[in-house]
Amino acid sequence: MRTSGKKIAVFDIDGTIFRSSLIIELVDILINEGLFPQRARRTYEKPYRRWLDRKGSYEEYIQALVRCYVRHIKGVRQPKLWRAAEKVMAYQKNRVYRFTRDLVHDLSRKKYVLVAISNSPTDIVQPFAFRFGFDTVYGRIYAVDGRERFTGKILYEDLISDKAKILQRVCAKYRLTLRHSIGVGDTEADISFLRLVDHPIAFNPNKKLYDVAKKRGWKVVVERKDVVYKV
């Protein structure tokens, strides 16, 4: 892939392109397939209900899911996880937002280098993002041993938690320019890389991201049902 000097567009995935979270769907199918025990749901039931009742945050719910995943992925064989990820893709591949789906396609035609950065497991993020034409994809990497079994350890955790650092490394590695660059995110976890791009977009932002976007004059886009609002 010849990328030197090309413009870059950076997207979060969960809640930005995908209308849910990939780790939500992956954990659900891992439990249904018996790869995770049924009791695993207890890990995130309370935060989930608190979020539904608007007494807790979505971030608390997602972090509970991550803890569930880290705890129960240990000992699962990677090929079995990949088969579960394929089932998620089969069910969920078209459940995306219209605005970001169309933006990705438009930027691809304009020869932008498309980069996806997500905190969901790379085993599900990569097939999802590559399907939509992304050039390079970064997700949370879970270690496997010599028998292809997950150890429960996360590799490069500090790096994947810093999306700005990933963007800077991508630019250096492929000699990309941030001139005319575009970034799209939906939560405060995306603020670090949105600060670096020329054209940041807060898409369906939570309050923390919305407050920063409003203060900095970033574009805010909201998609509700079949209507897209640009602020």
Z-matrix of the N, CA and C atoms (Angstrom, degrees):
N
C 1 1.459
C 2 1.526 1 108.99
N 3 1.326 2 117.73 1 115.12
C 4 1.460 3 122.12 2 178.07
C 5 1.521 4 108.53 3 -85.41
N 6 1.324 5 116.17 4 116.03
C 7 1.460 6 119.63 5 -173.22
C 8 1.521 7 113.76 6 -124.64
N 9 1.325 8 118.57 7 -9.45
C 10 1.453 9 121.72 8 -172.49
C 11 1.526 10 111.53 9 -53.30
N 12 1.357 11 115.93 10 124.58
C 13 1.450 12 121.36 11 176.93
C 14 1.511 13 115.14 12 82.31
N 15 1.321 14 117.60 13 -6.39
C 16 1.463 15 119.82 14 -178.46
C 17 1.521 16 111.13 15 -74.65
N 18 1.323 17 115.02 16 157.63
C 19 1.464 18 120.61 17 176.91
C 20 1.522 19 109.57 18 -80.59
N 21 1.336 20 114.60 19 158.90
C 22 1.453 21 119.90 20 -173.82
C 23 1.520 22 110.71 21 -125.84
N 24 1.320 23 115.84 22 144.96
C 25 1.465 24 122.75 23 173.37
C 26 1.524 25 107.61 24 -128.63
N 27 1.326 26 116.06 25 128.98
C 28 1.464 27 122.02 26 -174.31
C 29 1.519 28 109.46 27 -118.02
N 30 1.323 29 116.13 28 130.68
C 31 1.463 30 121.82 29 -178.02
C 32 1.520 31 110.64 30 -127.73
N 33 1.330 32 115.20 31 137.08
C 34 1.451 33 120.39 32 159.49
C 35 1.541 34 105.62 33 -73.44
N 36 1.317 35 118.22 34 163.21
C 37 1.462 36 121.23 35 -178.37
C 38 1.531 37 112.26 36 -108.93
N 39 1.319 38 116.93 37 -58.18
C 40 1.470 39 120.74 38 -174.81
C 41 1.524 40 111.27 39 -68.70
N 42 1.326 41 116.33 40 122.11
C 43 1.441 42 120.64 41 -179.94
C 44 1.510 43 113.75 42 77.95
N 45 1.336 44 117.15 43 -3.04
C 46 1.458 45 121.89 44 -179.63
C 47 1.522 46 110.50 45 -113.30
N 48 1.315 47 117.10 46 -47.45
C 49 1.464 48 121.83 47 170.89
C 50 1.531 49 108.85 48 -107.14
N 51 1.326 50 115.84 49 -56.28
C 52 1.461 51 120.52 50 177.10
C 53 1.523 52 109.41 51 -74.28
N 54 1.326 53 117.84 52 136.56
C 55 1.460 54 121.06 53 -173.94
C 56 1.532 55 113.33 54 -79.28
N 57 1.280 56 117.11 55 4.69
C 58 1.460 57 121.46 56 174.48
C 59 1.518 58 106.47 57 -138.70
N 60 1.316 59 117.13 58 -145.77
C 61 1.455 60 122.56 59 174.59
C 62 1.516 61 108.33 60 -124.22
N 63 1.316 62 116.92 61 132.81
C 64 1.463 63 120.35 62 -178.13
C 65 1.522 64 111.71 63 -62.04
N 66 1.330 65 117.33 64 -34.29
C 67 1.463 66 118.37 65 -179.24
C 68 1.528 67 111.23 66 -70.67
N 69 1.335 68 117.70 67 -29.57
C 70 1.470 69 119.94 68 174.87
C 71 1.515 70 109.76 69 -60.84
N 72 1.324 71 116.05 70 -49.96
C 73 1.459 72 121.00 71 -177.21
C 74 1.522 73 111.65 72 -68.25
N 75 1.328 74 116.68 73 -35.90
C 76 1.465 75 120.10 74 -179.04
C 77 1.528 76 110.93 75 -69.14
N 78 1.323 77 117.47 76 -45.81
C 79 1.468 78 120.03 77 178.90
C 80 1.524 79 110.42 78 -61.76
N 81 1.320 80 116.46 79 -41.03
C 82 1.461 81 120.24 80 -179.56
C 83 1.528 82 111.50 81 -59.39
N 84 1.321 83 116.81 82 -44.96
C 85 1.465 84 118.81 83 -177.59
C 86 1.533 85 111.01 84 -75.17
N 87 1.331 86 117.65 85 -30.35
C 88 1.464 87 119.82 86 176.31
C 89 1.525 88 110.86 87 -64.22
N 90 1.323 89 117.07 88 -36.40
C 91 1.463 90 120.63 89 176.09
C 92 1.524 91 110.43 90 -70.57
N 93 1.323 92 116.37 91 -45.37
C 94 1.471 93 120.29 92 -179.63
C 95 1.524 94 112.13 93 -62.82
N 96 1.341 95 117.11 94 -32.02
C 97 1.461 96 121.55 95 -179.57
C 98 1.534 97 112.26 96 -83.96
N 99 1.318 98 117.12 97 -5.18
C 100 1.458 99 120.55 98 179.49
C 101 1.522 100 114.54 99 82.59
N 102 1.332 101 117.71 100 7.58
C 103 1.461 102 120.49 101 177.18
C 104 1.522 103 110.99 102 -78.32
N 105 1.317 104 116.98 103 -28.26
C 106 1.452 105 123.54 104 168.97
C 107 1.533 106 107.24 105 -112.33
N 108 1.334 107 118.56 106 146.73
C 109 1.476 108 120.03 107 178.54
C 110 1.523 109 111.10 108 -71.09
N 111 1.322 110 116.54 109 155.26
C 112 1.455 111 121.34 110 178.40
C 113 1.537 112 111.67 111 -58.85
N 114 1.318 113 116.07 112 -32.93
C 115 1.461 114 119.36 113 -178.48
C 116 1.532 115 112.49 114 -65.70
N 117 1.331 116 116.45 115 -13.31
C 118 1.471 117 119.68 116 179.11
C 119 1.519 118 111.78 117 -59.46
N 120 1.325 119 117.05 118 -27.61
C 121 1.471 120 120.65 119 -179.68
C 122 1.530 121 111.73 120 -62.14
N 123 1.330 122 116.93 121 -26.14
C 124 1.461 123 119.69 122 -178.73
C 125 1.531 124 111.25 123 -62.28
N 126 1.321 125 116.26 124 -27.01
C 127 1.462 126 120.98 125 -177.68
C 128 1.521 127 112.11 126 -59.81
N 129 1.328 128 115.57 127 -34.70
C 130 1.471 129 118.04 128 -174.08
C 131 1.524 130 114.13 129 -123.46
N 132 1.326 131 118.10 130 4.80
C 133 1.470 132 120.67 131 -179.19
C 134 1.526 133 112.10 132 -60.16
N 135 1.325 134 116.91 133 -48.04
C 136 1.467 135 119.98 134 -176.95
C 137 1.527 136 111.77 135 -65.72
N 138 1.348 137 119.61 136 -48.59
C 139 1.475 138 119.11 137 177.03
C 140 1.529 139 112.62 138 -61.05
N 141 1.336 140 115.72 139 -33.62
C 142 1.470 141 119.15 140 178.42
C 143 1.528 142 110.34 141 -64.84
N 144 1.315 143 116.73 142 -46.66
C 145 1.469 144 119.69 143 179.79
C 146 1.521 145 111.67 144 -65.19
N 147 1.327 146 116.23 145 -38.56
C 148 1.464 147 119.58 146 178.22
C 149 1.523 148 111.11 147 -63.04
N 150 1.334 149 115.24 148 -37.96
C 151 1.471 150 118.58 149 177.57
C 152 1.525 151 111.10 150 -67.97
N 153 1.342 152 117.54 151 -43.55
C 154 1.461 153 120.70 152 178.20
C 155 1.525 154 111.28 153 -59.21
N 156 1.329 155 116.22 154 -37.49
C 157 1.460 156 121.30 155 -179.64
C 158 1.529 157 112.56 156 -84.42
N 159 1.336 158 115.98 157 2.49
C 160 1.470 159 122.37 158 -178.68
C 161 1.526 160 112.11 159 57.85
N 162 1.328 161 114.99 160 35.93
C 163 1.459 162 121.61 161 174.18
C 164 1.531 163 110.78 162 -106.73
N 165 1.306 164 116.52 163 -15.60
C 166 1.454 165 122.47 164 177.58
C 167 1.515 166 108.88 165 -132.11
N 168 1.316 167 116.58 166 171.29
C 169 1.468 168 120.51 167 -176.79
C 170 1.525 169 111.68 168 -94.50
N 171 1.307 170 114.92 169 157.08
C 172 1.460 171 121.20 170 174.93
C 173 1.526 172 110.10 171 -62.79
N 174 1.337 173 116.67 172 -36.28
C 175 1.460 174 121.00 173 -179.86
C 176 1.524 175 110.92 174 -61.94
N 177 1.341 176 117.84 175 -39.89
C 178 1.465 177 120.90 176 177.68
C 179 1.525 178 110.87 177 -62.57
N 180 1.321 179 115.94 178 -39.59
C 181 1.466 180 121.17 179 178.00
C 182 1.518 181 111.01 180 -63.91
N 183 1.323 182 116.95 181 -46.16
C 184 1.469 183 120.54 182 -179.28
C 185 1.529 184 110.88 183 -64.86
N 186 1.325 185 117.21 184 -40.81
C 187 1.455 186 119.59 185 179.18
C 188 1.529 187 111.71 186 -63.82
N 189 1.328 188 116.68 187 -33.75
C 190 1.468 189 120.24 188 175.53
C 191 1.527 190 110.60 189 -66.05
N 192 1.323 191 116.89 190 -37.90
C 193 1.463 192 121.27 191 176.08
C 194 1.519 193 111.41 192 -64.98
N 195 1.319 194 116.40 193 -40.67
C 196 1.468 195 120.42 194 178.23
C 197 1.530 196 110.12 195 -62.00
N 198 1.331 197 116.81 196 -43.19
C 199 1.469 198 120.27 197 178.13
C 200 1.526 199 110.70 198 -61.93
N 201 1.315 200 116.19 199 -39.84
C 202 1.466 201 120.95 200 176.82
C 203 1.527 202 110.18 201 -61.11
N 204 1.319 203 116.08 202 -45.65
C 205 1.469 204 121.09 203 -178.48
C 206 1.529 205 110.66 204 -63.01
N 207 1.325 206 116.09 205 -47.69
C 208 1.469 207 120.39 206 -178.54
C 209 1.530 208 110.70 207 -60.85
N 210 1.307 209 116.19 208 -39.83
C 211 1.469 210 120.23 209 -177.14
C 212 1.521 211 111.97 210 -68.92
N 213 1.319 212 117.22 211 -41.29
C 214 1.459 213 119.62 212 -169.50
C 215 1.538 214 114.34 213 -101.24
N 216 1.324 215 118.24 214 -8.24
C 217 1.466 216 119.41 215 179.70
C 218 1.530 217 111.10 216 -74.41
N 219 1.325 218 116.68 217 -21.00
C 220 1.461 219 120.51 218 -178.74
C 221 1.527 220 110.14 219 -59.65
N 222 1.331 221 115.39 220 126.05
C 223 1.461 222 121.40 221 178.78
C 224 1.512 223 114.77 222 93.24
N 225 1.334 224 117.89 223 -13.67
C 226 1.471 225 121.30 224 178.35
C 227 1.524 226 108.72 225 -75.71
N 228 1.321 227 117.05 226 136.12
C 229 1.466 228 120.45 227 179.30
C 230 1.526 229 110.04 228 -77.45
N 231 1.327 230 115.01 229 136.67
C 232 1.458 231 120.49 230 -175.99
C 233 1.528 232 113.16 231 -58.33
N 234 1.337 233 120.07 232 -41.79
C 235 1.474 234 118.53 233 178.46
C 236 1.527 235 112.93 234 -59.32
N 237 1.341 236 117.54 235 -34.14
C 238 1.465 237 120.12 236 177.82
C 239 1.523 238 110.77 237 -68.42
N 240 1.332 239 115.86 238 -37.27
C 241 1.468 240 118.97 239 176.48
C 242 1.521 241 110.20 240 -64.79
N 243 1.313 242 117.09 241 -41.62
C 244 1.468 243 120.46 242 179.35
C 245 1.521 244 110.94 243 -60.97
N 246 1.333 245 117.34 244 -39.43
C 247 1.469 246 119.52 245 178.15
C 248 1.526 247 110.72 246 -65.37
N 249 1.332 248 116.19 247 -37.75
C 250 1.467 249 119.72 248 175.86
C 251 1.527 250 110.26 249 -64.76
N 252 1.330 251 116.81 250 -40.07
C 253 1.467 252 120.94 251 178.51
C 254 1.523 253 110.90 252 -63.59
N 255 1.327 254 116.88 253 -37.29
C 256 1.469 255 120.58 254 177.22
C 257 1.522 256 111.25 255 -62.24
N 258 1.324 257 116.42 256 -36.78
C 259 1.462 258 119.78 257 178.40
C 260 1.524 259 110.91 258 -68.64
N 261 1.335 260 116.38 259 -38.74
C 262 1.462 261 119.52 260 174.97
C 263 1.521 262 110.09 261 -59.24
N 264 1.322 263 115.87 262 -45.00
C 265 1.461 264 120.44 263 179.76
C 266 1.525 265 111.19 264 -60.88
N 267 1.315 266 116.74 265 -42.32
C 268 1.461 267 120.59 266 -178.53
C 269 1.526 268 111.25 267 -62.47
N 270 1.336 269 116.06 268 -38.00
C 271 1.467 270 120.40 269 -178.08
C 272 1.526 271 112.34 270 -81.74
N 273 1.334 272 117.14 271 -36.21
C 274 1.464 273 120.97 272 -164.55
C 275 1.532 274 114.73 273 -113.15
N 276 1.315 275 119.49 274 -2.11
C 277 1.467 276 120.63 275 -168.86
C 278 1.519 277 114.31 276 -59.73
N 279 1.320 278 118.72 277 -25.85
C 280 1.470 279 120.41 278 -178.04
C 281 1.524 280 113.48 279 -101.70
N 282 1.319 281 117.36 280 3.61
C 283 1.469 282 120.51 281 -177.91
C 284 1.524 283 109.72 282 -89.06
N 285 1.321 284 113.68 283 72.20
C 286 1.457 285 121.44 284 -175.70
C 287 1.523 286 109.67 285 -125.90
N 288 1.328 287 115.24 286 163.70
C 289 1.454 288 120.16 287 176.52
C 290 1.526 289 110.38 288 -78.65
N 291 1.303 290 115.44 289 140.98
C 292 1.462 291 120.70 290 -178.81
C 293 1.523 292 111.64 291 -65.15
N 294 1.331 293 117.08 292 -44.23
C 295 1.464 294 120.53 293 -175.65
C 296 1.521 295 111.45 294 -59.86
N 297 1.347 296 117.02 295 -52.33
C 298 1.461 297 119.45 296 -177.10
C 299 1.526 298 111.72 297 -72.63
N 300 1.320 299 117.70 298 -34.12
C 301 1.468 300 120.04 299 175.85
C 302 1.525 301 110.50 300 -58.54
N 303 1.329 302 115.82 301 -47.89
C 304 1.460 303 119.95 302 -178.73
C 305 1.522 304 111.57 303 -69.19
N 306 1.337 305 116.98 304 -35.09
C 307 1.464 306 120.22 305 178.19
C 308 1.524 307 111.10 306 -64.53
N 309 1.321 308 116.68 307 -43.06
C 310 1.467 309 120.40 308 177.54
C 311 1.523 310 110.53 309 -59.40
N 312 1.323 311 117.11 310 -45.96
C 313 1.461 312 120.16 311 179.87
C 314 1.524 313 111.62 312 -63.26
N 315 1.318 314 117.37 313 -40.50
C 316 1.460 315 121.65 314 -179.99
C 317 1.528 316 111.02 315 -65.65
N 318 1.323 317 117.35 316 -44.09
C 319 1.459 318 120.60 317 -179.92
C 320 1.520 319 111.75 318 -68.53
N 321 1.320 320 116.48 319 -31.69
C 322 1.466 321 119.99 320 176.30
C 323 1.528 322 110.56 321 -63.91
N 324 1.329 323 115.88 322 -42.14
C 325 1.470 324 119.60 323 178.04
C 326 1.530 325 111.40 324 -64.70
N 327 1.326 326 115.97 325 -30.03
C 328 1.462 327 120.86 326 179.57
C 329 1.529 328 112.04 327 -85.98
N 330 1.319 329 116.76 328 7.94
C 331 1.466 330 124.13 329 174.39
C 332 1.524 331 114.04 330 67.60
N 333 1.323 332 116.92 331 28.95
C 334 1.462 333 119.68 332 170.02
C 335 1.525 334 108.96 333 -70.01
N 336 1.315 335 115.89 334 148.93
C 337 1.458 336 120.52 335 168.61
C 338 1.525 337 106.71 336 -83.28
N 339 1.312 338 116.76 337 121.70
C 340 1.464 339 122.36 338 -174.35
C 341 1.524 340 110.50 339 -99.55
N 342 1.320 341 115.71 340 123.62
C 343 1.460 342 122.21 341 -177.14
C 344 1.523 343 109.28 342 -121.13
N 345 1.326 344 116.76 343 129.75
C 346 1.464 345 122.33 344 176.09
C 347 1.519 346 108.78 345 -110.44
N 348 1.345 347 116.26 346 133.13
C 349 1.456 348 121.64 347 177.76
C 350 1.524 349 108.30 348 -129.68
N 351 1.327 350 116.26 349 122.76
C 352 1.461 351 120.33 350 -175.15
C 353 1.514 352 110.66 351 -141.84
N 354 1.326 353 116.21 352 152.31
C 355 1.464 354 120.94 353 174.45
C 356 1.528 355 112.23 354 -92.25
N 357 1.324 356 117.77 355 -0.09
C 358 1.463 357 120.38 356 173.58
C 359 1.534 358 109.38 357 -74.86
N 360 1.331 359 118.34 358 161.81
C 361 1.469 360 120.54 359 -178.47
C 362 1.527 361 111.86 360 -59.32
N 363 1.315 362 115.97 361 137.36
C 364 1.459 363 120.59 362 -178.70
C 365 1.525 364 112.05 363 -60.42
N 366 1.340 365 117.51 364 -25.78
C 367 1.463 366 121.38 365 -178.94
C 368 1.526 367 112.38 366 -63.85
N 369 1.333 368 117.77 367 -23.48
C 370 1.455 369 121.12 368 176.62
C 371 1.522 370 111.28 369 -107.49
N 372 1.340 371 117.39 370 -30.67
C 373 1.471 372 120.54 371 -178.79
C 374 1.524 373 111.21 372 -66.82
N 375 1.326 374 117.28 373 -43.45
C 376 1.466 375 119.57 374 -176.03
C 377 1.529 376 113.16 375 -61.05
N 378 1.335 377 120.14 376 -52.49
C 379 1.464 378 117.82 377 -179.90
C 380 1.519 379 112.95 378 -62.99
N 381 1.322 380 117.05 379 -33.92
C 382 1.460 381 120.07 380 178.80
C 383 1.528 382 110.68 381 -66.20
N 384 1.326 383 116.86 382 -50.38
C 385 1.468 384 120.63 383 -175.60
C 386 1.528 385 111.88 384 -70.64
N 387 1.333 386 117.47 385 -39.45
C 388 1.465 387 119.26 386 179.55
C 389 1.523 388 110.97 387 -63.97
N 390 1.312 389 116.78 388 -30.95
C 391 1.465 390 120.11 389 178.03
C 392 1.530 391 111.29 390 -62.21
N 393 1.321 392 116.35 391 -30.47
C 394 1.465 393 120.47 392 -178.95
C 395 1.523 394 112.84 393 -93.49
N 396 1.325 395 117.08 394 8.90
C 397 1.452 396 120.10 395 172.67
C 398 1.512 397 115.87 396 91.92
N 399 1.329 398 118.10 397 13.42
C 400 1.461 399 119.38 398 177.77
C 401 1.529 400 110.16 399 -68.52
N 402 1.327 401 114.81 400 145.41
C 403 1.465 402 120.37 401 -177.71
C 404 1.516 403 112.73 402 -85.09
N 405 1.314 404 116.84 403 -36.34
C 406 1.454 405 120.06 404 178.89
C 407 1.529 406 108.48 405 -145.01
N 408 1.324 407 115.68 406 145.34
C 409 1.466 408 121.27 407 -170.76
C 410 1.522 409 109.91 408 -135.02
N 411 1.326 410 115.46 409 134.67
C 412 1.459 411 121.35 410 177.83
C 413 1.522 412 109.13 411 -124.17
N 414 1.330 413 115.42 412 125.79
C 415 1.462 414 121.51 413 175.70
C 416 1.512 415 108.81 414 -137.10
N 417 1.311 416 116.02 415 -179.59
C 418 1.465 417 121.00 416 -179.99
C 419 1.531 418 108.65 417 -77.05
N 420 1.327 419 116.27 418 125.73
C 421 1.465 420 122.04 419 -174.88
C 422 1.526 421 109.99 420 -99.32
N 423 1.331 422 115.61 421 122.49
C 424 1.463 423 121.93 422 177.86
C 425 1.527 424 109.02 423 -102.55
N 426 1.324 425 116.51 424 128.77
C 427 1.462 426 122.10 425 -173.75
C 428 1.524 427 111.59 426 -69.85
N 429 1.332 428 115.44 427 147.98
C 430 1.464 429 122.47 428 172.98
C 431 1.524 430 108.91 429 -124.03
N 432 1.334 431 115.91 430 153.06
C 433 1.457 432 119.99 431 178.82
C 434 1.534 433 110.06 432 -93.53
N 435 1.314 434 116.39 433 -171.45
C 436 1.460 435 120.91 434 -177.12
C 437 1.515 436 114.01 435 -68.03
N 438 1.331 437 117.62 436 -13.44
C 439 1.468 438 121.38 437 178.27
C 440 1.530 439 111.76 438 -100.41
N 441 1.341 440 116.07 439 14.48
C 442 1.465 441 123.21 440 179.70
C 443 1.524 442 111.99 441 64.57
N 444 1.318 443 116.14 442 30.63
C 445 1.464 444 120.89 443 176.82
C 446 1.529 445 109.23 444 -108.70
N 447 1.319 446 115.46 445 138.92
C 448 1.454 447 119.69 446 179.41
C 449 1.526 448 110.44 447 -69.08
N 450 1.324 449 115.22 448 139.19
C 451 1.464 450 120.83 449 -178.27
C 452 1.528 451 112.33 450 -92.29
N 453 1.315 452 117.25 451 -15.94
C 454 1.460 453 120.93 452 -175.50
C 455 1.515 454 113.08 453 93.33
N 456 1.336 455 116.75 454 -4.96
C 457 1.469 456 120.66 455 179.09
C 458 1.532 457 110.48 456 -91.07
N 459 1.317 458 114.80 457 147.94
C 460 1.467 459 121.19 458 177.60
C 461 1.526 460 108.17 459 -106.43
N 462 1.321 461 116.81 460 130.36
C 463 1.453 462 121.80 461 179.53
C 464 1.535 463 110.36 462 -92.27
N 465 1.333 464 115.27 463 142.76
C 466 1.480 465 121.70 464 175.39
C 467 1.534 466 111.42 465 54.52
N 468 1.332 467 117.07 466 39.77
C 469 1.458 468 120.43 467 -175.04
C 470 1.521 469 112.31 468 -62.19
N 471 1.332 470 117.63 469 -38.37
C 472 1.462 471 120.38 470 179.99
C 473 1.525 472 111.23 471 -63.88
N 474 1.326 473 116.26 472 -35.52
C 475 1.462 474 119.76 473 -178.36
C 476 1.518 475 111.66 474 -70.47
N 477 1.337 476 118.01 475 -48.36
C 478 1.464 477 119.99 476 -176.20
C 479 1.522 478 110.52 477 -67.09
N 480 1.321 479 117.39 478 -21.28
C 481 1.463 480 120.08 479 178.44
C 482 1.520 481 112.12 480 -79.63
N 483 1.331 482 117.20 481 -11.79
C 484 1.466 483 122.05 482 -179.36
C 485 1.526 484 108.69 483 -116.33
N 486 1.327 485 116.00 484 90.65
C 487 1.460 486 120.03 485 -174.59
C 488 1.523 487 112.28 486 -68.17
N 489 1.324 488 117.31 487 -27.40
C 490 1.461 489 120.07 488 177.09
C 491 1.526 490 110.39 489 -65.28
N 492 1.332 491 116.01 490 -41.56
C 493 1.466 492 120.23 491 179.61
C 494 1.534 493 110.50 492 -63.95
N 495 1.330 494 116.64 493 -39.55
C 496 1.464 495 119.80 494 177.66
C 497 1.524 496 110.01 495 -62.30
N 498 1.330 497 117.01 496 -46.23
C 499 1.466 498 120.43 497 179.56
C 500 1.527 499 111.25 498 -58.73
N 501 1.317 500 117.07 499 -43.35
C 502 1.462 501 120.29 500 179.78
C 503 1.525 502 111.42 501 -64.30
N 504 1.326 503 116.89 502 -38.20
C 505 1.466 504 120.35 503 178.51
C 506 1.521 505 111.23 504 -67.71
N 507 1.332 506 116.63 505 -39.73
C 508 1.465 507 120.08 506 177.83
C 509 1.518 508 110.28 507 -61.88
N 510 1.317 509 117.13 508 -44.63
C 511 1.467 510 121.03 509 179.94
C 512 1.526 511 111.13 510 -61.70
N 513 1.329 512 116.55 511 -41.86
C 514 1.460 513 120.30 512 -179.74
C 515 1.533 514 111.09 513 -69.00
N 516 1.321 515 116.62 514 -43.27
C 517 1.467 516 121.03 515 -176.88
C 518 1.521 517 112.07 516 -64.08
N 519 1.345 518 116.81 517 -43.08
C 520 1.460 519 120.27 518 -175.32
C 521 1.525 520 113.20 519 -104.62
N 522 1.342 521 115.90 520 7.71
C 523 1.464 522 122.05 521 178.81
C 524 1.531 523 111.41 522 54.06
N 525 1.316 524 114.24 523 54.61
C 526 1.459 525 121.44 524 -179.98
C 527 1.521 526 110.24 525 -98.14
N 528 1.314 527 116.00 526 156.58
C 529 1.453 528 121.05 527 177.17
C 530 1.524 529 110.65 528 -105.16
N 531 1.332 530 115.68 529 146.18
C 532 1.460 531 120.59 530 175.51
C 533 1.529 532 111.49 531 -90.82
N 534 1.327 533 117.30 532 -0.13
C 535 1.469 534 119.66 533 174.85
C 536 1.525 535 109.27 534 -65.86
N 537 1.308 536 115.57 535 130.93
C 538 1.478 537 122.70 536 -178.87
C 539 1.530 538 112.30 537 64.61
N 540 1.329 539 117.26 538 16.43
C 541 1.464 540 120.65 539 -179.09
C 542 1.522 541 110.61 540 -70.45
N 543 1.331 542 114.66 541 154.87
C 544 1.460 543 122.51 542 -177.79
C 545 1.528 544 108.34 543 -127.52
N 546 1.326 545 116.32 544 140.68
C 547 1.455 546 121.08 545 176.22
C 548 1.515 547 110.29 546 -136.44
N 549 1.323 548 116.63 547 141.74
C 550 1.469 549 121.49 548 -179.02
C 551 1.526 550 108.92 549 -133.38
N 552 1.339 551 115.89 550 126.91
C 553 1.452 552 121.03 551 177.87
C 554 1.513 553 111.07 552 -149.22
N 555 1.340 554 116.48 553 170.85
C 556 1.463 555 119.28 554 -174.70
C 557 1.528 556 114.72 555 -129.20
N 558 1.338 557 118.55 556 -7.86
C 559 1.469 558 119.99 557 -179.65
C 560 1.524 559 109.82 558 -137.47
N 561 1.332 560 115.05 559 175.81
C 562 1.462 561 120.18 560 -179.56
C 563 1.523 562 112.15 561 -63.27
N 564 1.338 563 118.42 562 -20.82
C 565 1.463 564 121.19 563 177.61
C 566 1.525 565 111.62 564 -64.28
N 567 1.328 566 117.10 565 -17.26
C 568 1.463 567 121.78 566 -177.71
C 569 1.524 568 113.02 567 -97.66
N 570 1.321 569 117.50 568 -5.86
C 571 1.465 570 120.46 569 -175.91
C 572 1.525 571 111.79 570 -59.42
N 573 1.331 572 116.62 571 -38.67
C 574 1.471 573 119.70 572 -174.67
C 575 1.526 574 111.90 573 -60.38
N 576 1.334 575 118.10 574 -42.14
C 577 1.466 576 118.05 575 180.00
C 578 1.530 577 111.99 576 -83.84
N 579 1.317 578 117.50 577 -26.46
C 580 1.464 579 119.61 578 177.01
C 581 1.519 580 111.42 579 -65.43
N 582 1.321 581 117.08 580 -30.02
C 583 1.465 582 120.85 581 177.49
C 584 1.525 583 112.54 582 -65.88
N 585 1.334 584 116.41 583 -22.98
C 586 1.462 585 119.92 584 -174.82
C 587 1.528 586 113.64 585 -88.22
N 588 1.321 587 117.73 586 -23.05
C 589 1.462 588 119.98 587 -173.52
C 590 1.527 589 111.06 588 -88.91
N 591 1.326 590 115.71 589 158.84
C 592 1.468 591 120.67 590 179.87
C 593 1.516 592 112.58 591 -72.74
N 594 1.341 593 115.83 592 -32.48
C 595 1.462 594 119.78 593 -175.01
C 596 1.537 595 110.06 594 -129.39
N 597 1.333 596 116.99 595 81.24
C 598 1.470 597 120.17 596 178.69
C 599 1.528 598 111.21 597 -78.14
N 600 1.326 599 115.63 598 141.94
C 601 1.464 600 121.83 599 177.38
C 602 1.517 601 108.51 600 -127.65
N 603 1.334 602 115.62 601 121.59
C 604 1.465 603 121.00 602 173.26
C 605 1.521 604 106.91 603 -92.37
N 606 1.327 605 115.34 604 108.46
C 607 1.466 606 120.64 605 -174.16
C 608 1.528 607 109.82 606 -104.12
N 609 1.328 608 116.24 607 123.97
C 610 1.472 609 120.82 608 -175.44
C 611 1.527 610 110.32 609 43.81
N 612 1.333 611 117.84 610 52.52
C 613 1.467 612 119.99 611 -170.55
C 614 1.520 613 113.26 612 -71.22
N 615 1.338 614 115.19 613 148.26
C 616 1.461 615 118.21 614 167.73
C 617 1.524 616 107.58 615 -75.96
N 618 1.328 617 116.72 616 176.25
C 619 1.464 618 119.47 617 -171.57
C 620 1.525 619 112.73 618 -62.97
N 621 1.335 620 117.00 619 -40.07
C 622 1.464 621 119.40 620 -177.87
C 623 1.526 622 111.09 621 -63.39
N 624 1.317 623 117.53 622 -43.04
C 625 1.458 624 119.86 623 177.83
C 626 1.526 625 110.56 624 -70.09
N 627 1.327 626 116.98 625 -40.48
C 628 1.462 627 120.12 626 -179.86
C 629 1.531 628 111.08 627 -59.37
N 630 1.313 629 117.23 628 -43.01
C 631 1.465 630 120.77 629 -179.23
C 632 1.531 631 111.07 630 -61.76
N 633 1.332 632 116.12 631 -42.25
C 634 1.462 633 119.97 632 178.57
C 635 1.535 634 110.36 633 -67.44
N 636 1.326 635 116.79 634 -43.09
C 637 1.463 636 121.04 635 -179.82
C 638 1.530 637 111.12 636 -61.46
N 639 1.313 638 115.73 637 -42.84
C 640 1.469 639 120.35 638 179.43
C 641 1.524 640 110.67 639 -63.43
N 642 1.332 641 116.79 640 -42.89
C 643 1.458 642 121.65 641 -179.15
C 644 1.522 643 111.68 642 -65.20
N 645 1.336 644 116.74 643 -37.92
C 646 1.461 645 121.15 644 -175.04
C 647 1.532 646 113.42 645 -93.50
N 648 1.330 647 115.90 646 -4.25
C 649 1.455 648 118.52 647 179.21
C 650 1.513 649 114.48 648 76.84
N 651 1.347 650 117.09 649 26.02
C 652 1.461 651 120.51 650 178.59
C 653 1.529 652 109.96 651 -76.82
N 654 1.300 653 115.67 652 154.25
C 655 1.463 654 120.61 653 175.85
C 656 1.531 655 109.09 654 -68.73
N 657 1.313 656 115.38 655 135.91
C 658 1.463 657 121.67 656 176.42
C 659 1.526 658 107.80 657 -117.79
N 660 1.314 659 116.42 658 127.18
C 661 1.462 660 122.16 659 -179.84
C 662 1.522 661 108.29 660 -124.09
N 663 1.322 662 115.66 661 132.59
C 664 1.459 663 121.41 662 178.67
C 665 1.518 664 108.85 663 -124.86
N 666 1.324 665 116.73 664 127.78
C 667 1.465 666 121.74 665 175.23
C 668 1.520 667 108.60 666 -110.94
N 669 1.303 668 114.94 667 119.23
C 670 1.459 669 121.64 668 -179.56
C 671 1.509 670 108.83 669 -127.68
N 672 1.346 671 117.25 670 117.09
C 673 1.451 672 123.03 671 -174.33
C 674 1.521 673 108.93 672 56.00
N 675 1.349 674 119.38 673 -116.25
C 676 1.458 675 119.99 674 -179.44
C 677 1.523 676 112.02 675 -110.86
N 678 1.338 677 116.75 676 24.73
C 679 1.459 678 121.67 677 -179.66
C 680 1.510 679 109.58 678 -121.10
N 681 1.346 680 116.46 679 135.65
C 682 1.462 681 122.61 680 177.43
C 683 1.518 682 108.41 681 -112.50
N 684 1.337 683 116.68 682 123.89
C 685 1.456 684 122.62 683 179.15
C 686 1.514 685 108.88 684 -107.79
N 687 1.310 686 117.40 685 131.28
C 688 1.463 687 121.36 686 176.68
C 689 1.524 688 108.47 687 -113.05
N 690 1.339 689 115.68 688 126.33
C 691 1.447 690 121.40 689 -178.73
C 692 1.532 691 108.50 690 -108.16
